[in-house]
Amino acid sequence: MKNKSKINDENFEWSAEELSKSKTFKDLPESLQAKLAPRKLRGAQVLPTKVSTTIRLSSDVVEAFKASGSGWQTKIDLALKEWLREHTLA
């Protein structure tokens, strides 16, 4: 099997040569660090804080929300909140 250094979808392996040529964040020019720094850290979560959980949903529901683009998990959260406003739990 040949060593593939090209991107294969979203999953690829770096070769030893590529790793040896790579730089750490601190080795980058300060101007580039300044541009990348905001992307490096995630900001504080806006209240109310969300709770990380695992939930099993049907594949058609997940596919439909994912097809709506970025923020699909938030859209599920909003849909469930709307359902709760309109229904009472037994």
Buried (B, 14 or more C-beta within 10 A) or exposed (E): EEEEEEEEEEEEEEEEEEEEEEEEEEEEEEEEEEEEEEEEEEEEEEEEEEEEEEEEEEEEEBEEBEEEEEEBEEBBEEEEEEEEEEEEEE
